[in-house]
Amino acid sequence: MGVRQCQVCEEVQSKYKCPICLIPYCSLACFKKHKEVPCSKPSISEAKLVPVVIPERPLQVDKQDWLLQKKQYELLASSDQIRDALRDEKLREIICKIDCSTNGYDELEKAMEGGSFREFADKILSFLG
């Protein structure tokens, strides 16, 4: 993660973030100065998406054509429908459970029995189809 500058004094590296609006600040004095004007939680459209660093691990696929190409990833990433679906915390938990499982195929089978994950998978396939 990169070094962030204090957005209050704009002089030193920040060590903290406001618990409400997430603005980086460096000290108690800067935090107090920031709180002189009430802040609010940023809306989803205002919030910047933070890139997630995913540790490298070997891919285990039965067929190479199961892997997505860069253009397919870009198509999914630019889809408002896919991004809206991923705002659902329950869906994200299901995806993480599949991804973190030692037996992903079994977790995927279980997830496909539920309505929300199946709908999400169908949405993805319709974009890639």
N, CA, C and O of each residue as an XYZ file, in Angstrom:
516
protein
N       0.851     -1.165      0.000
C       0.000      0.000      0.000
C       0.893      1.222      0.000
O       1.913      1.234      0.689
N       0.536      2.257     -0.758
C       1.348      3.443     -0.907
C       1.266      4.338      0.323
O       0.361      4.216      1.149
N       2.243      5.244      0.418
C       2.291      6.214      1.498
C       1.269      7.307      1.194
O       1.208      7.803      0.069
N       0.478      7.681      2.177
C      -0.532      8.718      1.992
C      -0.150      9.944      2.796
O       0.328      9.854      3.926
N      -0.373     11.080      2.183
C      -0.088     12.344      2.841
C      -1.311     12.773      3.651
O      -2.451     12.530      3.253
N      -1.061     13.403      4.772
C      -2.136     13.953      5.603
C      -2.912     14.963      4.757
O      -2.321     15.876      4.180
N      -4.217     14.800      4.685
C      -5.033     15.701      3.876
C      -5.515     16.908      4.664
O      -6.286     17.716      4.148
N      -5.072     17.039      5.903
C      -5.422     18.215      6.706
C      -4.284     19.228      6.615
O      -4.489     20.356      6.168
N      -3.083     18.825      7.039
C      -1.944     19.750      6.988
C      -1.183     19.666      5.671
O      -0.465     20.599      5.308
N      -1.332     18.569      4.963
C      -0.672     18.322      3.681
C       0.844     18.456      3.775
O       1.498     18.863      2.815
N       1.402     18.108      4.943
C       2.842     18.255      5.137
C       3.553     16.944      5.431
O       4.700     16.757      5.023
N       2.887     16.034      6.134
C       3.560     14.801      6.549
C       2.731     13.576      6.164
O       1.583     13.678      5.732
N       3.353     12.431      6.336
C       2.699     11.160      6.044
C       1.582     10.908      7.050
O       1.754     11.135      8.248
N       0.441     10.440      6.562
C      -0.669     10.148      7.469
C      -0.432      8.809      8.155
O       0.185      7.902      7.596
N      -0.934      8.711      9.368
C      -0.859      7.460     10.109
C      -2.247      6.910     10.374
O      -2.400      5.733     10.702
N      -3.268      7.761     10.232
C      -4.624      7.393     10.630
C      -5.621      7.792      9.552
O      -5.292      8.506      8.604
N      -6.857      7.310      9.725
C      -7.973      7.693      8.857
C      -9.157      8.055      9.721
O      -9.395      7.421     10.749
N      -9.902      9.066      9.319
C     -11.125      9.439     10.028
C     -12.084      8.250      9.963
O     -12.305      7.705      8.882
N     -12.653      7.841     11.082
C     -13.552      6.686     11.073
C     -14.848      6.934     10.310
O     -15.558      5.982      9.983
N     -15.169      8.184     10.023
C     -16.416      8.481      9.314
C     -16.180      8.659      7.817
O     -16.770      7.943      7.008
N     -15.318      9.610      7.441
C     -15.149      9.924      6.017
C     -13.886      9.315      5.411
O     -13.675      9.412      4.202
N     -13.050      8.692      6.231
C     -11.841      7.983      5.817
C     -10.719      8.885      5.301
O      -9.778      8.394      4.677
N     -10.802     10.194      5.550
C      -9.741     11.104      5.140
C      -8.486     10.789      5.958
O      -8.581     10.619      7.174
N      -7.302     10.706      5.313
C      -6.082     10.429      6.064
C      -5.609     11.669      6.833
O      -5.653     12.788      6.323
N      -5.157     11.441      8.069
C      -4.605     12.531      8.877
C      -3.414     11.986      9.659
O      -3.232     10.775      9.784
N      -2.593     12.925     10.190
C      -1.330     12.505     10.784
C      -1.277     12.574     12.308
O      -0.457     11.896     12.928
N      -2.148     13.391     12.920
C      -2.002     13.610     14.357
C      -3.335     13.986     14.988
O      -4.320     14.228     14.290
N      -3.355     14.032     16.297
C      -4.551     14.449     17.018
C      -4.914     15.888     16.659
O      -6.092     16.214     16.509
N      -3.909     16.745     16.523
C      -4.172     18.140     16.160
C      -4.862     18.228     14.803
O      -5.811     18.995     14.642
N      -4.399     17.459     13.832
C      -5.037     17.469     12.504
C      -6.439     16.870     12.568
O      -7.354     17.338     11.890
N      -6.603     15.827     13.390
C      -7.927     15.234     13.522
C      -8.908     16.251     14.099
O     -10.033     16.374     13.612
N      -8.487     16.981     15.135
C      -9.356     18.000     15.744
C      -9.683     19.100     14.736
O     -10.818     19.572     14.671
N      -8.691     19.501     13.958
C      -8.928     20.534     12.934
C      -9.928     20.015     11.898
O     -10.830     20.739     11.477
N      -9.759     18.766     11.498
C     -10.677     18.150     10.530
C     -12.104     18.122     11.080
O     -13.054     18.362     10.334
N     -12.265     17.838     12.352
C     -13.592     17.706     12.970
C     -14.270     19.046     13.242
O     -15.417     19.076     13.687
N     -13.577     20.154     12.981
C     -14.215     21.467     13.138
C     -15.398     21.614     12.181
O     -16.362     22.319     12.479
N     -15.317     20.952     11.049
C     -16.420     20.927     10.078
C     -16.923     19.487     10.051
O     -16.141     18.571      9.796
N     -18.229     19.269     10.311
C     -18.748     17.895     10.320
C     -18.509     17.189      8.983
O     -18.686     17.768      7.911
N     -18.110     15.952      9.079
C     -17.889     15.161      7.863
C     -18.956     14.075      7.780
O     -19.720     13.867      8.723
N     -18.999     13.401      6.663
C     -19.979     12.331      6.489
C     -19.341     11.179      5.734
O     -18.310     11.327      5.077
N     -19.977     10.047      5.849
C     -19.504      8.853      5.162
C     -19.666      9.070      3.660
O     -20.723      9.518      3.217
N     -18.630      8.758      2.862
C     -18.753      8.966      1.419
C     -19.771      7.997      0.820
O     -19.881      6.847      1.243
N     -20.508      8.487     -0.170
C     -21.449      7.602     -0.857
C     -20.651      6.644     -1.724
O     -19.463      6.856     -1.965
N     -21.296      5.607     -2.186
C     -20.608      4.604     -2.999
C     -20.029      5.243     -4.251
O     -18.932      4.883     -4.676
N     -20.760      6.199     -4.856
C     -20.257      6.829     -6.072
C     -19.063      7.732     -5.784
O     -18.227      7.940     -6.662
N     -18.967      8.277     -4.556
C     -17.841      9.140     -4.202
C     -16.625      8.342     -3.760
O     -15.493      8.805     -3.896
N     -16.852      7.161     -3.240
C     -15.749      6.359     -2.698
C     -14.865      5.864     -3.834
O     -15.349      5.409     -4.871
N     -13.577      5.962     -3.617
C     -12.647      5.442     -4.611
C     -12.488      3.950     -4.378
O     -12.408      3.489     -3.239
N     -12.443      3.201     -5.475
C     -12.206      1.774     -5.357
C     -10.726      1.560     -5.103
O      -9.882      2.080     -5.833
N     -10.416      0.805     -4.083
C      -9.036      0.534     -3.726
C      -8.661     -0.801     -4.336
O      -9.362     -1.793     -4.137
N      -7.552     -0.838     -5.086
C      -7.163     -2.113     -5.676
C      -6.832     -3.134     -4.596
O      -6.188     -2.811     -3.597
N      -7.265     -4.334     -4.800
C      -7.017     -5.411     -3.852
C      -5.813     -6.203     -4.343
O      -5.749     -6.588     -5.510
N      -4.872     -6.440     -3.461
C      -3.702     -7.237     -3.809
C      -4.026     -8.689     -3.490
O      -4.275     -9.051     -2.340
N      -4.016     -9.499     -4.517
C      -4.337    -10.921     -4.364
C      -3.037    -11.700     -4.444
O      -2.295    -11.571     -5.418
N      -2.753    -12.507     -3.432
C      -1.509    -13.277     -3.484
C      -1.526    -14.252     -4.652
O      -2.550    -14.860     -4.962
N      -0.383    -14.384     -5.283
C      -0.270    -15.317     -6.398
C      -0.355    -16.750     -5.890
O       0.231    -17.100     -4.865
N      -1.082    -17.552     -6.615
C      -1.128    -18.978     -6.316
C      -1.332    -19.703     -7.628
O      -1.907    -19.136     -8.557
N      -0.884    -20.927     -7.729
C      -0.997    -21.631     -9.004
C      -2.464    -21.857     -9.367
O      -3.286    -22.209     -8.521
N      -2.767    -21.646    -10.637
C      -4.122    -21.906    -11.127
C      -4.294    -23.400    -11.332
O      -3.415    -24.075    -11.868
N      -5.432    -23.901    -10.899
C      -5.724    -25.313    -11.085
C      -7.007    -25.410    -11.902
O      -8.108    -25.370    -11.352
N      -6.857    -25.537    -13.209
C      -8.011    -25.668    -14.090
C      -7.851    -26.919    -14.932
O      -6.743    -27.347    -15.257
N      -9.000    -27.490    -15.276
C      -8.970    -28.695    -16.095
C      -8.677    -28.382    -17.559
O      -8.024    -29.159    -18.255
N      -9.173    -27.226    -18.014
C      -8.985    -26.838    -19.415
C      -8.526    -25.390    -19.482
O      -9.051    -24.534    -18.769
N      -7.552    -25.115    -20.332
C      -7.033    -23.755    -20.454
C      -8.083    -22.775    -20.962
O      -8.014    -21.589    -20.642
N      -9.054    -23.241    -21.747
C     -10.071    -22.311    -22.276
C     -11.079    -21.895    -21.196
O     -11.973    -21.092    -21.464
N     -10.943    -22.433    -19.987
C     -11.767    -21.977    -18.869
C     -11.261    -20.659    -18.306
O     -11.997    -19.965    -17.604
N     -10.012    -20.303    -18.602
C      -9.421    -19.068    -18.102
C      -9.940    -17.878    -18.908
O     -10.068    -17.955    -20.130
N     -10.233    -16.789    -18.221
C     -10.708    -15.585    -18.892
C      -9.545    -14.830    -19.508
O      -8.430    -14.834    -18.987
N      -9.828    -14.183    -20.625
C      -8.852    -13.322    -21.274
C      -8.964    -11.920    -20.695
O      -9.969    -11.591    -20.064
N      -7.954    -11.094    -20.900
C      -7.926     -9.748    -20.343
C      -9.157     -8.943    -20.772
O      -9.731     -8.224    -19.955
N      -9.564     -9.048    -22.018
C     -10.735     -8.294    -22.511
C     -12.010     -8.726    -21.786
O     -12.896     -7.907    -21.544
N     -12.101    -10.002    -21.445
C     -13.266    -10.484    -20.710
C     -13.299     -9.898    -19.300
O     -14.359     -9.505    -18.814
N     -12.137     -9.840    -18.643
C     -12.057     -9.205    -17.320
C     -12.459     -7.742    -17.400
O     -13.204     -7.247    -16.554
N     -11.965     -7.056    -18.415
C     -12.290     -5.636    -18.576
C     -13.783     -5.435    -18.800
O     -14.363     -4.484    -18.276
N     -14.409     -6.314    -19.570
C     -15.844     -6.238    -19.816
C     -16.621     -6.403    -18.516
O     -17.563     -5.655    -18.252
N     -16.234     -7.371    -17.712
C     -16.895     -7.586    -16.422
C     -16.668     -6.409    -15.478
O     -17.596     -5.956    -14.807
N     -15.433     -5.918    -15.427
C     -15.104     -4.817    -14.522
C     -15.833     -3.536    -14.885
O     -16.095     -2.711    -14.010
N     -16.163     -3.354    -16.147
C     -16.838     -2.122    -16.571
C     -18.362     -2.231    -16.496
O     -19.062     -1.255    -16.769
N     -18.874     -3.381    -16.138
C     -20.319     -3.598    -16.091
C     -20.941     -3.064    -14.800
O     -20.585     -3.501    -13.705
N     -21.862     -2.123    -14.934
C     -22.574     -1.605    -13.760
C     -23.390     -2.715    -13.091
O     -23.496     -2.749    -11.865
N     -23.961     -3.614    -13.879
C     -24.773     -4.699    -13.311
C     -23.929     -5.631    -12.436
O     -24.367     -6.054    -11.367
N     -22.735     -5.941    -12.894
C     -21.855     -6.823    -12.120
C     -21.397     -6.109    -10.855
O     -21.409     -6.695     -9.773
N     -20.992     -4.845    -10.984
C     -20.557     -4.093     -9.804
C     -21.692     -3.925     -8.802
O     -21.469     -4.017     -7.595
N     -22.908     -3.680     -9.289
C     -24.058     -3.562     -8.380
C     -24.288     -4.870     -7.629
O     -24.553     -4.867     -6.427
N     -24.186     -5.977     -8.342
C     -24.382     -7.286     -7.700
C     -23.326     -7.528     -6.623
O     -23.622     -8.108     -5.578
N     -22.101     -7.085     -6.878
C     -21.008     -7.316     -5.925
C     -21.082     -6.421     -4.699
O     -20.277     -6.571     -3.780
N     -22.021     -5.503     -4.668
C     -22.228     -4.697     -3.465
C     -22.949     -5.497     -2.382
O     -22.979     -5.091     -1.220
N     -23.525     -6.624     -2.763
C     -24.227     -7.494     -1.826
C     -23.198     -8.243     -0.969
O     -22.448     -9.081     -1.468
N     -23.181     -7.926      0.315
C     -22.186     -8.510      1.217
C     -22.296    -10.036      1.279
O     -21.282    -10.731      1.338
N     -23.516    -10.550      1.266
C     -23.727    -12.005      1.335
C     -23.100    -12.685      0.110
O     -22.465    -13.732      0.232
N     -23.286    -12.083     -1.062
C     -22.702    -12.643     -2.282
C     -21.173    -12.632     -2.194
O     -20.526    -13.608     -2.575
N     -20.598    -11.546     -1.699
C     -19.143    -11.472     -1.546
C     -18.641    -12.537     -0.578
O     -17.577    -13.117     -0.794
N     -19.400    -12.801      0.491
C     -19.014    -13.851      1.442
C     -19.011    -15.223      0.770
O     -18.119    -16.038      1.006
N     -20.012    -15.468     -0.066
C     -20.082    -16.750     -0.782
C     -18.880    -16.908     -1.705
O     -18.264    -17.973     -1.760
N     -18.550    -15.842     -2.430
C     -17.414    -15.888     -3.356
C     -16.117    -16.136     -2.589
O     -15.290    -16.942     -3.016
N     -15.936    -15.459     -1.477
C     -14.729    -15.663     -0.655
C     -14.661    -17.082     -0.121
O     -13.590    -17.687     -0.073
N     -15.811    -17.608      0.281
C     -15.848    -18.978      0.804
C     -15.418    -19.973     -0.274
O     -14.678    -20.916      0.007
N     -15.878    -19.764     -1.491
C     -15.481    -20.632     -2.608
C     -13.988    -20.497     -2.852
O     -13.278    -21.494     -2.982
N     -13.514    -19.249     -2.913
C     -12.122    -18.984     -3.240
C     -11.160    -19.504     -2.178
O     -10.067    -19.963     -2.509
N     -11.550    -19.441     -0.914
C     -10.668    -19.846      0.183
C     -10.757    -21.324      0.517
O      -9.958    -21.835      1.301
N     -11.703    -21.999     -0.060
C     -11.929    -23.398      0.270
C     -10.828    -24.291     -0.286
O     -10.269    -24.023     -1.350
N     -10.523    -25.365      0.455
C      -9.580    -26.356     -0.058
C     -10.238    -27.221     -1.123
O      -9.557    -27.873     -1.914
N     -11.564    -27.222     -1.136
C     -12.303    -27.956     -2.171
C     -13.304    -27.001     -2.815
O     -14.500    -27.046     -2.530
N     -12.791    -26.141     -3.684
C     -13.599    -25.111     -4.320
C     -14.754    -25.655     -5.139
O     -15.818    -25.037     -5.198
N     -14.560    -26.801     -5.770
C     -15.637    -27.373     -6.586
C     -16.864    -27.695     -5.739
O     -17.991    -27.415     -6.147
N     -16.649    -28.290     -4.547
C     -17.783    -28.601     -3.670
C     -18.475    -27.330     -3.198
O     -19.704    -27.268     -3.163
N     -17.683    -26.302     -2.830
C     -18.269    -25.029     -2.401
C     -19.039    -24.371     -3.534
O     -20.093    -23.772     -3.315
N     -18.510    -24.484     -4.740
C     -19.200    -23.921     -5.905
C     -20.534    -24.628     -6.133
O     -21.541    -23.981     -6.420
N     -20.541    -25.937     -6.006
C     -21.785    -26.702     -6.149
C     -22.828    -26.253     -5.127
O     -23.995    -26.054     -5.465
N     -22.394    -26.094     -3.868
C     -23.308    -25.636     -2.816
C     -23.838    -24.242     -3.135
O     -25.029    -23.971     -2.979
N     -22.947    -23.365     -3.581
C     -23.348    -21.987     -3.881
C     -24.345    -21.932     -5.031
O     -25.246    -21.094     -5.033
N     -24.189    -22.816     -6.004
C     -25.093    -22.822     -7.164
C     -26.505    -23.241     -6.774
O     -27.447    -22.993     -7.526
N     -26.669    -23.871     -5.615
C     -28.000    -24.245     -5.141
C     -28.770    -23.023     -4.649
O     -30.001    -23.014     -4.663
N     -28.050    -21.998     -4.217
C     -28.686    -20.776     -3.724
C     -29.048    -19.850     -4.872
O     -28.386    -19.850     -5.910
N     -30.075    -19.080     -4.691
C     -30.568    -18.215     -5.756
C     -29.655    -17.066     -6.112
O     -29.450    -16.793     -7.295
N     -29.090    -16.372     -5.114
C     -28.320    -15.165     -5.409
C     -27.030    -15.475     -6.159
O     -26.677    -14.751     -7.090
N     -26.321    -16.531     -5.776
C     -25.081    -16.848     -6.470
C     -25.364    -17.352     -7.876
O     -24.639    -17.014     -8.811
N     -26.411    -18.158     -8.040
C     -26.758    -18.660     -9.370
C     -27.109    -17.499    -10.307
O     -26.698    -17.487    -11.468
N     -27.868    -16.526     -9.799
C     -28.210    -15.344    -10.602
C     -26.948    -14.581    -10.994
O     -26.816    -14.133    -12.133
N     -26.025    -14.435    -10.051
C     -24.777    -13.741    -10.328
C     -23.980    -14.488    -11.403
O     -23.476    -13.876    -12.344
N     -23.870    -15.797    -11.259
C     -23.140    -16.599    -12.237
C     -23.791    -16.491    -13.616
O     -23.090    -16.392    -14.624
N     -25.113    -16.507    -13.670
C     -25.820    -16.361    -14.955
C     -25.547    -14.993    -15.576
O     -25.378    -14.880    -16.790
N     -25.503    -13.946    -14.731
C     -25.189    -12.595    -15.219
C     -23.800    -12.564    -15.855
O     -23.614    -12.013    -16.940
N     -22.852    -13.148    -15.181
C     -21.476    -13.175    -15.705
C     -21.436    -13.919    -17.028
O     -20.834    -13.451    -17.994
N     -22.077    -15.074    -17.069
C     -22.062    -15.863    -18.302
C     -22.742    -15.129    -19.454
O     -22.314    -15.247    -20.602
N     -23.791    -14.376    -19.159
C     -24.470    -13.626    -20.230
C     -23.566    -12.535    -20.798
O     -23.648    -12.223    -21.987
N     -22.699    -11.948    -19.956
C     -21.762    -10.932    -20.437
C     -20.656    -11.563    -21.277
O     -20.174    -10.959    -22.235
N     -20.269    -12.750    -20.922
C     -19.155    -13.410    -21.608
C     -19.604    -14.226    -22.820
O     -18.809    -14.541    -23.706
N     -20.895    -14.560    -22.837
C     -21.451    -15.431    -23.870
C     -21.378    -14.876    -25.219
O     -21.814    -15.518    -26.175
